[in-house]
Amino acid sequence: MMGEALHKEKCMWKPLELDGSSTKNGFSVTYEHRADIIQWLSDVSQQFQFYPEALALAVSLLDKFLCSVKVQLRYLKCVA
């Protein structure tokens, strides 16, 4: 039963795919940009004394959003 669940999770899980090789029209978000924005989210979370789970959820949602929508770098902080 556990093996089936792990296999199903492995098939469904997709890693974050950020392509840092091309920066056409400012749409490329690299891992460095992601790290910067997550650091900013962490600072905001600490300032407003949010629970750590809120930060984890925000990062998860940001990753899913970045995988499905092209975001211009100048709007990345607004998206976060």
Beta strands, then each sheet from edge to edge (+ up, - down):
end
